[in-house]
C-alpha cells in the first residue's frame, strides 16, 4: 500500500476481552490517534448499543466516540429500514439494543421480519424453532452477523453463525447477514472514516470474518494472535492474511513498516 490513512479495529479479542483491555491496546490506539490517522471500530458485538460500547472502551482507557463505532446492529437497522420499510420486527438478541434500532417497529407477536442478533440465553430451542417456522411461512430473516464464536475470559462461546446453516437447510432459504463478514460492513466503516480501502488497515482476531473479508474489498488485513485466534486455523487456511502480529501492541511498529 502507498501509505496508511486509517485504522479500523475489531473490539472483542483485539482491544478487550470481557471488556478488560488487552496488554498494549490502550497505548496502540493512542499512538494511532497521535499520528493523525483516522480511527474507527467495526464490531459484531450486539449486546450493547454504540453509546454503551463507547463508554465501555473509555472505561478501559481506550479513547472512543459513539460516532466512530460501527456495530452489526447499526448496520442491520439501516438495512431493515431500507429493505422492509414500515415492517414490524421481532428481534431475537442477547442484550437490549433498542436505542440502535430507531425507526423500526418492534413486535414479537406478529412480526413481518425477524432480526437475529447475538446468541445467548434467548436462543432457546423454542425460540429458534419459532424462527424456522416463520421462515417456512415466508417471513424474511435478517441476521446481524454470521460470527460463529467470541472469546471470553472463560473461553470461546458459540454465536449466531453456528445456528444459521441448519435453519437455512430446514427452511430452504438463505438468511441475509449484514455485519462482518459482509463486505458492505467494511465499506460503510471506511466511508465513515473518510478513507479509501486501499489506505486503510483492518485489525482483527478472526481470520475469515475480520481479515480475509476486509482484504476482499481492498483493505490491508492484520491478524492478531489474541482473542479467538487459533494457530491451527491459520495453518490450514487456503488464503493468507496480509500481516500477522502477536497482538495489537505491535500495530505501531507495523504501521512504521507500512509507511
C-alpha positions in Angstrom: 0.0 0.0 0.0 1.1 3.5 -0.7 0.6 4.6 2.9 -1.8 4.3 5.8 -4.5 6.9 6.4 -6.9 5.0 8.6 -7.1 2.1 11.1 -10.2 0.0 11.5 -10.3 -2.1 14.7 -12.3 -5.0 15.8 -13.0 -4.7 19.5 -13.6 -8.0 21.3 -10.4 -10.1 21.3 -8.3 -7.3 19.8 -8.7 -4.4 22.2 -10.5 -6.1 25.1 -11.5 -9.4 26.5 -14.7 -9.3 28.5 -14.2 -5.5 28.4 -10.9 -5.6 30.1 -8.1 -4.1 28.0 -5.6 -6.4 26.3 -2.0 -5.6 27.1 -0.7 -2.8 24.9 -4.2 -1.9 23.4 -4.5 1.5 25.2 -1.1 2.7 24.0 -1.6 1.3 20.5 -4.8 3.2 19.9 -3.4 6.3 21.5 -0.4 6.2 19.1 -2.7 5.7 16.1 -4.6 8.9 17.0 -1.4 10.8 17.8 -0.2 10.0 14.3 -3.3 11.8 12.9 -4.8 8.6 11.4 -8.5 8.1 11.1 -9.7 5.6 13.6 -12.9 3.6 13.8 -14.2 0.4 15.4 -16.1 -2.3 13.5 -17.7 -4.9 15.7 -20.2 -7.7 15.7 -21.0 -7.0 19.3 -24.8 -7.0 19.7 -25.2 -6.9 23.4 -24.6 -3.2 23.8 -25.5 0.0 22.0 -22.9 2.2 20.3 -23.1 4.6 23.2 -22.6 1.8 25.7 -19.7 0.4 23.7 -18.0 3.8 23.6 -18.5 4.1 27.4 -17.0 0.6 28.0 -14.0 1.4 25.8 -13.4 4.7 27.6 -13.7 2.8 30.9 -10.9 0.5 29.7 -8.8 3.5 28.9 -9.3 3.4 25.1 -10.4 6.7 23.5 -13.7 6.2 21.6 -16.7 8.2 20.5 -20.0 6.5 19.7 -19.9 8.0 16.2 -16.7 6.0 15.5 -18.4 2.7 16.3 -20.0 0.6 13.5 -21.9 -2.2 15.1 -23.8 -5.1 13.4 -26.9 -3.7 14.9 -26.4 -0.3 13.5 -25.8 -1.7 10.0 -28.8 -4.1 10.3 -31.1 -1.2 11.3 -30.1 0.7 8.2 -30.7 -2.4 6.1 -34.1 -3.3 7.5 -35.4 0.4 7.3 -34.5 0.5 3.6 -35.4 -3.1 2.6 -38.5 -3.6 4.7 -39.8 -0.1 5.4 -42.5 0.1 8.0 -42.4 -3.6 8.7 -42.9 -5.0 12.2 -39.8 -6.8 13.5 -39.2 -9.4 16.1 -35.7 -9.0 17.5 -34.1 -12.1 19.0 -30.9 -10.9 20.6 -28.9 -11.2 23.8 -28.9 -7.7 25.2 -31.1 -4.6 24.8 -30.0 -2.6 21.8 -33.3 -0.9 21.1 -31.6 2.5 21.0 -29.7 1.5 17.9 -32.9 0.2 16.1 -34.7 3.6 15.8 -37.3 3.7 13.1 -38.2 0.0 13.4 -41.5 -1.0 14.9 -40.8 -3.9 17.3 -43.4 -6.6 17.5 -42.6 -10.1 18.8 -46.2 -11.3 18.5 -46.9 -10.8 14.8 -43.7 -9.9 13.0 -43.2 -9.2 9.3 -39.5 -9.6 9.6 -37.2 -11.4 12.1 -33.9 -9.9 13.2 -31.4 -12.3 14.7 -28.8 -10.6 16.9 -26.1 -12.2 19.1 -26.6 -15.6 20.6 -27.2 -16.0 24.3 -29.7 -17.5 26.7 -32.5 -16.1 24.5 -31.5 -18.6 21.8 -33.7 -21.4 23.2 -34.9 -24.5 21.4 -38.4 -23.0 21.4 -37.3 -19.6 20.1 -35.1 -21.0 17.3 -37.9 -23.4 16.3 -40.3 -20.5 16.0 -37.8 -18.6 13.8 -37.7 -21.6 11.5 -41.5 -21.8 11.5 -41.7 -18.2 10.4 -39.1 -18.8 7.7 -41.3 -21.6 6.4 -44.2 -19.2 6.3 -42.3 -16.8 4.2 -41.2 -14.3 6.8 -37.8 -12.9 5.9 -35.0 -13.3 8.5 -32.1 -10.9 8.7 -29.0 -11.8 10.8 -26.9 -9.0 12.3 -23.8 -11.2 11.6 -22.6 -14.7 10.8 -20.0 -14.8 13.5 -19.6 -18.3 14.9 -17.7 -17.6 18.2 -16.5 -14.9 20.5 -13.8 -15.0 23.2 -14.3 -14.5 26.9 -12.1 -14.9 30.0 -13.8 -18.3 30.4 -13.1 -19.5 26.8 -14.9 -19.4 23.5 -18.7 -19.1 23.2 -20.7 -20.1 20.1 -22.6 -17.4 18.3 -25.4 -16.9 15.8 -23.4 -18.1 12.8 -23.3 -21.6 14.3 -27.1 -21.9 14.1 -27.8 -20.4 10.7 -26.7 -23.2 8.3 -29.1 -25.7 10.0 -32.0 -23.2 10.0 -31.4 -22.4 6.3 -31.3 -26.1 5.4 -34.7 -26.8 7.1 -36.4 -23.7 5.6 -34.7 -24.0 2.2 -33.9 -20.3 2.1 -30.9 -18.1 2.9 -30.7 -15.7 5.8 -29.3 -12.3 4.9 -26.4 -11.2 7.2 -25.4 -7.6 7.5 -22.4 -7.3 9.8 -19.0 -8.9 9.4 -18.0 -10.7 7.1 -20.5 -8.8 4.9 -18.3 -6.7 2.5 -20.7 -3.8 2.9 -19.8 -3.5 6.6 -16.2 -2.7 5.7 -17.1 -0.2 3.0 -19.6 1.5 5.4 -16.9 1.8 8.0 -14.3 3.3 5.7 -16.9 5.7 4.4 -17.5 6.8 7.9 -13.7 7.3 8.4 -13.4 9.2 5.2 -10.7 6.9 3.9 -10.4 4.7 0.8 -10.0 0.9 1.4 -6.5 0.8 -0.1 -5.1 3.1 2.5 -7.0 1.6 5.4 -5.8 -1.2 7.8 -8.2 -3.7 9.4 -7.1 -5.3 12.6 -8.9 -8.4 13.8 -8.6 -11.7 15.6 -10.9 -13.6 13.3 -9.1 -14.7 10.1 -12.2 -15.2 8.0 -14.7 -12.7 9.3 -12.3 -9.8 10.1 -9.2 -10.1 8.0 -9.9 -12.0 4.8 -13.2 -10.4 4.3 -11.6 -6.9 4.7 -8.9 -7.9 2.2 -11.5 -8.8 -0.4 -12.6 -5.2 -0.6 -9.1 -3.8 -0.7 -8.2 -3.1 2.9 -4.9 -4.3 4.3 -5.6 -7.1 6.8 -3.8 -7.6 10.1 -4.5 -10.7 12.1 -3.6 -10.6 15.8 -2.8 -13.7 17.9 -5.2 -12.8 20.7 -8.9 -13.4 21.3 -10.4 -16.2 19.1 -7.2 -16.6 17.1 -6.2 -20.3 16.8 -2.9 -21.2 15.1 -4.4 -24.4 13.6 -7.0 -22.3 11.7 -4.3 -20.2 10.3 -2.1 -23.2 9.3 -5.0 -24.8 7.4 -6.3 -21.7 5.7 -6.0 -21.6 1.9 -5.9 -17.8 2.0 -3.4 -15.8 3.9 -3.6 -12.6 5.9 -1.5 -9.7 4.7 0.1 -9.5 8.1 0.2 -11.4 11.4 1.3 -9.9 14.7 1.3 -11.2 18.3 -1.2 -8.5 19.5 -2.4 -5.0 18.8 0.6 -3.8 20.8 2.7 -4.5 17.7 0.5 -2.3 15.5 2.6 0.9 15.8 5.7 -1.0 14.6 3.8 -2.5 11.7 2.5 1.0 10.7 6.1 2.2 10.6 6.9 -0.6 8.2 3.9 0.1 6.0 4.7 3.8 5.9 
